[in-house]
Amino acid sequence: MTDSTFSKWRAAAVLLAVAAAGLVQPRAAMAMQGSAYPNLAGTWMEGSNTVTITQSGANVVALCTYGGISWRMEGTVTREGVFTGRLVHTAGVSPSANGYEQNRRYTLSADGNVLDGESVFSRGGGHHATLKRTGGASVAGESRPTAYPDIAGSWLEGSNAVTITQSGANAVAVCTYGNISWRMEGTITREGVFTARLVHTAGVSPSANGYEQNRKYTLSADGKTLDGESVFVRGGGHHATLKRTGGSGTAVPATALPESLTGPWVHSADRNAQPGDNRVVMVQSGSRVTMTQTYKTSGKWVTLVCEGPLQGQNLAMNCQWAPGGNPFGFANAVLELKLSADGNHLDGRLRATTGGAQDSHYSRVP
């Protein structure tokens, strides 16, 4: 691949207008600010469909079933009332369908009765999204502990050794058994909920079911067991349990993360490029960032999806084309970016795994 194959990356991305509404921070909801989270738990309506939300501190789960369709959305709410979640259909929608997976971002109204925002499909496109409360108290939720539980150390998944390293909320787990290896990166809440993305790094084909997994664990009260579920990206999954064999199990100091990258951005080869026919949306949950870049080439919309951890000011993401994409002839790439001091720019390079690279710059939409 040569730089010419990346010529279309030289046009800056335009504002993803449908996502702009979700960027407005609530100014009147003073009761939601401070040491407690706003309470989203209860029943809501999305159009004529009932949505049930449960909540523990910052962690939120929403469930909806209508007709033969069901979906589950997991995410977090900030003390300022911004709810960011990942929605996955659990019944009635094919994993290959556009809209099967969605990134959603809502802002809670000042009275606590409306969640208004946008849904961005992982394969491109999206729609406005609004939830209206029908039950549950719109009051501040529970406060949370001041430090993160320590999960660093040695664990066992069945008979396989797993090693976890940790810095504040950010945790990385690695495992090798036989000729198979995997790496899992994610975040743990102060309440002990560990959410992560697992990718096999050896011994499993990228086309195999289970190659990529979304995992969510809850730490036991004694700090010795992480128990939860693994959901395969291509469908299916299994129960997942880790048992501690080494490590202190004590709380570790909280580490501040940079301001959330969630929202629309513009992309270009440099900061002075003119807008092009592109749409870029980033969704951050803890240290994990998902970027969806959709743009038009040769009269066809294509989507590049990148995911990876934000570590300090550095963001390294693995990228791949959504089905039907790949206009430049490379299947996978790595996007390495550095966040500017003011938090409004990301500069770096996109490197194709088959060779070649292109400067990339992203600017936050005000």
Buried (B, 14 or more C-beta within 10 A) or exposed (E): BEEEBBEBBBBBBBBBEBBBBBBEEBEEBEBBBEEBBBBBBBEBBBEEBBBBBEBBBBBBBBBBBBEEEBBBBBBBBBBBBBBBBBBBBBEEBEEEEBBBBBBBBBBBBBEBBBBBBBBBBBBBBBEEBBBBBEEBEBEBBEEBEEEBBBBBBEBBBEEBBBBBEBBBBBBBBBBBBEEEBBBBBBBBBBBBBBBBBBBBEEEBEEEEBBBBBBBBBBBEEEBBBBEBBBBBBEBEBEEBBBBBEEBEBEBBEEEEBEEBBBBBBBBBBEEEBEEBEBBBBBBBBBBBBBBBBBBBBEEEBBBBBBBBBBBEEBBBBBBBBBEEBBBBEBBEBBBBBEBEEEEBBBBBBBBBBEEBBBBBBBBBBE
